[in-house]
Amino acid sequence: MESTYHPCEAAKIIFSYRLYKKADKSLVATGTTTQVFLDKDTQTLLLNNPPFFLEWKKQQQLL
């Protein structure tokens, strides 16, 4: 399996995936997932990146 993080400015995380058959390494499936951030108390969508995610982006040199 391969997974790739796709940077974006919005308050979300996007990954793409590629799955391979173990026996011969042939590609069997691809997909993507988009995760958004919600306020932990109100469960409303966050429109700005939370501080911990901004810090992670800085550590990964994505900002």
KAQUI-V356034 format. One record per residue. N is the residue number from 0. RES is the residue in one small letter. SS is DSSP state (hx for helix, st for strand, lp for the rest). D_FIRST is the distance of its C-alpha to the first C-alpha in whole Angstrom. Layout:
((N/RES/SS/D_FIRST) (N/RES/SS/D_FIRST))
This chain:
((0/m/lp/0) (1/e/st/4) (2/s/st/7) (3/t/st/10) (4/y/st/13) (5/h/st/16) (6/p/lp/20) (7/c/lp/23) (8/e/lp/26) (9/a/lp/26) (10/a/lp/26) (11/k/st/22) (12/i/st/19) (13/i/st/16) (14/f/st/12) (15/s/st/10) (16/y/st/7) (17/r/st/6) (18/l/st/4) (19/y/st/6) (20/k/lp/9) (21/k/lp/9) (22/a/lp/13) (23/d/lp/13) (24/k/lp/10) (25/s/lp/11) (26/l/st/9) (27/v/st/10) (28/a/st/10) (29/t/st/10) (30/g/st/11) (31/t/st/13) (32/t/st/14) (33/t/st/18) (34/q/st/19) (35/v/st/23) (36/f/lp/25) (37/l/st/28) (38/d/lp/31) (39/k/lp/31) (40/d/lp/35) (41/t/lp/35) (42/q/lp/32) (43/t/lp/33) (44/l/st/30) (45/l/lp/30) (46/l/lp/31) (47/n/lp/31) (48/n/lp/28) (49/p/lp/29) (50/p/hx/30) (51/f/hx/27) (52/f/hx/25) (53/l/hx/27) (54/e/hx/27) (55/w/hx/23) (56/k/hx/23) (57/k/hx/26) (58/q/hx/25) (59/q/lp/22) (60/q/lp/24) (61/l/lp/23) (62/l/lp/27))
